[in-house]
Amino acid sequence: MPAAGLVFALQRTQIDWVNVIQVGSTQIRRDTTGHSLRPFFGRATLGPAYSHIKFKVSGKVCDPNYRLKDGDAVLLELGTPIY
């Protein structure tokens, strides 16, 4: 009779990301209604960028317990300005 053993199964985790950025300790989520502020505000109206995206989470992070850090964005590209 074979000896009893532990069986480990590899589980794949799929993360469904929300379009969000973190600025300082504040998380800002994209308006999911499809409305855009772009027609109302041009870059000249917005003034200088407050910050820029420092890390794009989607495609790089596989840990479902990952916590966003200052400058992280889920879907925006590295270097995207934050106004």
PyMOL commands that set and color helices and strands:
alter all, ss='L'
color gray80, all
select helices_A, chain A and resi 43-46
alter helices_A, ss='H'
color red, helices_A
select strands_A, chain A and resi 20-23+26-29+51-52+55-56+72-73+81-82
alter strands_A, ss='S'
color yellow, strands_A
deselect
rebuild
show_as cartoon
